Amino acid sequence: MAYDPQVVDAKIVSDNKKNGLYEMVVVLKDRTQCRLFFEKDPVTGVGQVTNLNRLMKEPCPICRKDYLCNCLDRYKQTIAEQAQAYIK
């Protein structure tokens, strides 16, 4: 069974207008929380996701480990697209 992340809430927690970096905290349907880091393109102004960190409030929904893993990195772009829809 493939993992299908579904964003239920997203909010921007920091925004640096000077250098175009911002971050948001995202809550997924399975109660997993992630922090996404974005960098705005200076020409278009569109944010590109640069990094994703899973917050250690729930075990990983993919491998069920309760410590640092990189399983959600494969879904970074999907989660970022869904999260930006909540912000706009």
MDAnalysis code that builds the backbone (N, CA, C; Angstrom):
import MDAnalysis as mda
import numpy as np

u = mda.Universe.empty(264, n_residues=88, atom_resindex=np.repeat(np.arange(88), 3), trajectory=True)
u.add_TopologyAttr("name", ["N", "CA", "C"] * 88)
u.add_TopologyAttr("resid", np.arange(1, 89))
u.add_TopologyAttr("resname", ["MET", "ALA", "TYR", "ASP", "PRO", "GLN", "VAL", "VAL", "ASP", "ALA", "LYS", "ILE", "VAL", "SER", "ASP", "ASN", "LYS", "LYS", "ASN", "GLY", "LEU", "TYR", "GLU", "MET", "VAL", "VAL", "VAL", "LEU", "LYS", "ASP", "ARG", "THR", "GLN", "CYS", "ARG", "LEU", "PHE", "PHE", "GLU", "LYS", "ASP", "PRO", "VAL", "THR", "GLY", "VAL", "GLY", "GLN", "VAL", "THR", "ASN", "LEU", "ASN", "ARG", "LEU", "MET", "LYS", "GLU", "PRO", "CYS", "PRO", "ILE", "CYS", "ARG", "LYS", "ASP", "TYR", "LEU", "CYS", "ASN", "CYS", "LEU", "ASP", "ARG", "TYR", "LYS", "GLN", "THR", "ILE", "ALA", "GLU", "GLN", "ALA", "GLN", "ALA", "TYR", "ILE", "LYS"])
u.atoms.positions = np.array([
    [0.842, -1.171, 0.000],
    [0.000, 0.000, 0.000],
    [0.895, 1.246, 0.000],
    [0.667, 2.140, -0.921],
    [1.456, 3.363, -1.038],
    [0.935, 4.421, -0.071],
    [1.839, 5.215, 0.412],
    [1.475, 6.291, 1.334],
    [0.961, 7.475, 0.532],
    [-0.153, 8.025, 0.958],
    [-0.758, 9.168, 0.285],
    [-0.942, 10.290, 1.304],
    [0.009, 11.236, 1.370],
    [-0.110, 12.326, 2.347],
    [-1.229, 13.291, 1.973],
    [-2.027, 13.659, 2.973],
    [-3.111, 14.617, 2.763],
    [-3.010, 15.706, 3.822],
    [-2.813, 16.927, 3.378],
    [-2.665, 18.068, 4.275],
    [-4.040, 18.516, 4.756],
    [-4.186, 18.691, 6.077],
    [-5.448, 19.182, 6.632],
    [-5.310, 20.588, 7.207],
    [-4.065, 21.020, 7.479],
    [-3.851, 22.366, 7.995],
    [-2.417, 22.787, 7.693],
    [-2.235, 24.063, 7.418],
    [-0.901, 24.618, 7.167],
    [-0.891, 26.073, 7.580],
    [0.207, 26.502, 8.165],
    [0.348, 27.915, 8.532],
    [1.811, 28.314, 8.439],
    [2.034, 29.544, 8.031],
    [3.387, 30.089, 7.946],
    [3.818, 30.498, 9.348],
    [4.976, 30.013, 9.767],
    [5.459, 30.323, 11.110],
    [6.577, 31.345, 11.100],
    [7.291, 31.487, 9.975],
    [8.276, 32.557, 9.866],
    [8.429, 32.940, 8.404],
    [8.688, 34.228, 8.190],
    [8.807, 34.753, 6.834],
    [9.862, 35.849, 6.837],
    [10.898, 35.674, 6.045],
    [11.962, 36.657, 5.939],
    [11.875, 37.290, 4.558],
    [11.295, 38.452, 4.483],
    [11.077, 39.129, 3.210],
    [12.389, 39.567, 2.559],
    [13.404, 39.811, 3.378],
    [14.675, 40.316, 2.858],
    [15.359, 39.298, 1.934],
    [15.420, 38.032, 2.362],
    [16.097, 37.033, 1.542],
    [15.151, 36.016, 0.899],
    [13.849, 36.158, 1.090],
    [12.874, 35.301, 0.413],
    [12.705, 33.919, 1.007],
    [13.135, 33.707, 2.241],
    [12.977, 32.407, 2.891],
    [11.768, 32.436, 3.814],
    [11.022, 31.351, 3.831],
    [9.933, 31.218, 4.794],
    [9.724, 29.755, 5.125],
    [9.052, 29.521, 6.240],
    [8.779, 28.149, 6.660],
    [7.347, 28.039, 7.142],
    [6.807, 26.840, 6.986],
    [5.444, 26.599, 7.454],
    [5.356, 25.250, 8.136],
    [4.424, 25.167, 9.069],
    [4.136, 23.921, 9.762],
    [2.873, 23.347, 9.147],
    [2.945, 22.065, 8.812],
    [1.860, 21.380, 8.117],
    [1.387, 20.213, 8.971],
    [0.083, 20.032, 9.069],
    [-0.501, 18.896, 9.758],
    [-1.144, 18.004, 8.696],
    [-0.780, 16.717, 8.718],
    [-1.330, 15.765, 7.766],
    [-2.524, 15.040, 8.369],
    [-3.244, 14.344, 7.531],
    [-4.475, 13.660, 7.953],
    [-4.202, 12.606, 9.032],
    [-3.025, 11.979, 8.988],
    [-2.690, 10.949, 9.978],
    [-2.016, 11.525, 11.230],
    [-2.198, 12.831, 11.483],
    [-1.713, 13.574, 12.650],
    [-0.216, 13.808, 12.637],
    [0.460, 13.487, 11.570],
    [1.879, 13.774, 11.449],
    [2.064, 15.266, 11.205],
    [3.042, 15.862, 11.864],
    [3.330, 17.275, 11.669],
    [4.702, 17.421, 11.032],
    [4.791, 18.320, 10.066],
    [6.040, 18.553, 9.335],
    [6.329, 20.042, 9.290],
    [7.602, 20.357, 9.161],
    [8.031, 21.736, 8.944],
    [8.645, 21.778, 7.554],
    [8.100, 22.648, 6.702],
    [8.586, 22.817, 5.340],
    [9.342, 24.130, 5.226],
    [10.478, 24.100, 4.559],
    [11.282, 25.294, 4.329],
    [11.204, 25.646, 2.849],
    [10.938, 26.914, 2.564],
    [10.775, 27.380, 1.191],
    [11.759, 28.496, 0.893],
    [12.084, 28.630, -0.393],
    [12.908, 29.722, -0.880],
    [12.180, 30.320, -2.080],
    [11.930, 31.635, -2.031],
    [11.233, 32.295, -3.139],
    [12.189, 32.575, -4.277],
    [11.721, 32.301, -5.492],
    [12.499, 32.619, -6.686],
    [12.498, 34.134, -6.852],
    [13.670, 34.779, -6.973],
    [13.698, 36.246, -7.046],
    [13.009, 36.808, -8.287],
    [12.944, 36.052, -9.366],
    [12.336, 36.544, -10.606],
    [10.818, 36.390, -10.570],
    [10.335, 35.190, -10.268],
    [8.898, 34.930, -10.322],
    [8.194, 35.145, -8.991],
    [8.921, 35.026, -7.873],
    [8.296, 35.182, -6.558],
    [7.591, 33.929, -6.069],
    [7.723, 32.830, -6.809],
    [7.091, 31.569, -6.424],
    [8.014, 30.820, -5.461],
    [7.438, 30.260, -4.405],
    [8.225, 29.526, -3.425],
    [8.530, 28.111, -3.876],
    [9.778, 27.698, -3.724],
    [10.205, 26.334, -4.005],
    [10.593, 25.680, -2.688],
    [10.079, 24.484, -2.440],
    [10.396, 23.780, -1.203],
    [11.853, 23.322, -1.253],
    [12.578, 23.561, -0.159],
    [13.982, 23.174, -0.095],
    [14.229, 22.036, 0.887],
    [13.407, 21.945, 1.946],
    [13.643, 20.931, 2.959],
    [12.342, 20.602, 3.683],
    [12.280, 19.392, 4.215],
    [11.132, 18.945, 4.997],
    [11.666, 18.228, 6.223],
    [11.150, 18.590, 7.392],
    [11.496, 17.921, 8.648],
    [10.214, 17.439, 9.302],
    [10.211, 16.182, 9.703],
    [9.068, 15.651, 10.444],
    [9.241, 16.017, 11.906],
    [8.206, 16.636, 12.495],
    [8.244, 16.958, 13.915],
    [7.943, 15.689, 14.696],
    [8.646, 15.484, 15.769],
    [8.613, 14.205, 16.480],
    [7.442, 14.065, 17.450],
    [6.240, 14.372, 16.998],
    [5.068, 14.246, 17.861],
    [4.382, 12.904, 17.676],
    [4.505, 12.305, 16.501],
    [3.927, 10.998, 16.168],
    [5.009, 10.157, 15.495],
    [4.924, 8.837, 15.576],
    [5.874, 8.009, 14.819],
    [5.698, 8.222, 13.314],
    [6.724, 7.893, 12.576],
    [6.683, 8.046, 11.122],
    [5.536, 7.198, 10.557],
    [4.699, 7.758, 9.692],
    [3.573, 6.996, 9.158],
    [4.001, 5.922, 8.153],
    [5.235, 5.976, 7.681],
    [5.692, 5.016, 6.676],
    [6.445, 3.855, 7.330],
    [7.489, 4.164, 8.100],
    [8.299, 3.103, 8.703],
    [7.956, 2.848, 10.168],
    [7.130, 3.693, 10.754],
    [6.662, 3.609, 12.150],
    [7.790, 3.766, 13.163],
    [8.920, 4.338, 12.759],
    [10.010, 4.600, 13.695],
    [9.703, 5.861, 14.483],
    [10.141, 5.870, 15.713],
    [9.884, 7.005, 16.588],
    [11.113, 7.912, 16.701],
    [12.011, 7.806, 15.756],
    [13.191, 8.655, 15.748],
    [13.379, 9.202, 14.342],
    [14.447, 9.956, 14.139],
    [14.678, 10.646, 12.885],
    [14.814, 9.675, 11.709],
    [14.022, 9.903, 10.685],
    [14.095, 9.134, 9.445],
    [13.830, 10.096, 8.286],
    [14.080, 9.662, 7.086],
    [13.907, 10.509, 5.913],
    [12.826, 9.984, 4.978],
    [11.865, 9.270, 5.508],
    [10.821, 8.656, 4.672],
    [9.951, 9.691, 3.964],
    [9.623, 10.789, 4.615],
    [8.720, 11.777, 4.034],
    [9.383, 12.642, 2.970],
    [10.707, 12.549, 2.826],
    [11.391, 13.342, 1.799],
    [10.910, 13.000, 0.398],
    [10.464, 11.768, 0.191],
    [9.955, 11.368, -1.124],
    [8.665, 12.103, -1.479],
    [7.940, 12.569, -0.478],
    [6.640, 13.218, -0.685],
    [6.721, 14.722, -0.459],
    [7.921, 15.273, -0.428],
    [8.146, 16.684, -0.135],
    [7.383, 17.595, -1.097],
    [7.456, 17.324, -2.384],
    [6.812, 18.173, -3.376],
    [5.281, 18.089, -3.275],
    [4.752, 16.899, -3.070],
    [3.298, 16.712, -2.942],
    [2.752, 17.452, -1.729],
    [3.441, 17.329, -0.609],
    [3.011, 17.997, 0.619],
    [3.102, 19.507, 0.448],
    [4.154, 19.985, -0.198],
    [4.334, 21.428, -0.398],
    [3.231, 22.008, -1.276],
    [2.857, 21.313, -2.334],
    [1.780, 21.808, -3.220],
    [0.460, 21.903, -2.476],
    [0.143, 20.889, -1.671],
    [-1.099, 20.912, -0.906],
    [-1.070, 22.005, 0.158],
    [0.073, 22.193, 0.808],
    [0.186, 23.184, 1.879],
    [0.049, 24.598, 1.329],
    [0.597, 24.880, 0.165],
    [0.506, 26.222, -0.389],
    [-0.927, 26.543, -0.786],
    [-1.728, 25.554, -1.079],
    [-3.143, 25.798, -1.368],
    [-3.884, 26.295, -0.124],
    [-3.442, 25.869, 1.067],
    [-4.072, 26.334, 2.316],
    [-3.690, 27.768, 2.647],
    [-2.539, 28.211, 2.208],
    [-2.059, 29.549, 2.543],
    [-2.723, 30.603, 1.677],
    [-2.966, 30.335, 0.429],
    [-3.501, 31.334, -0.498],
    [-4.953, 31.601, -0.304],
])
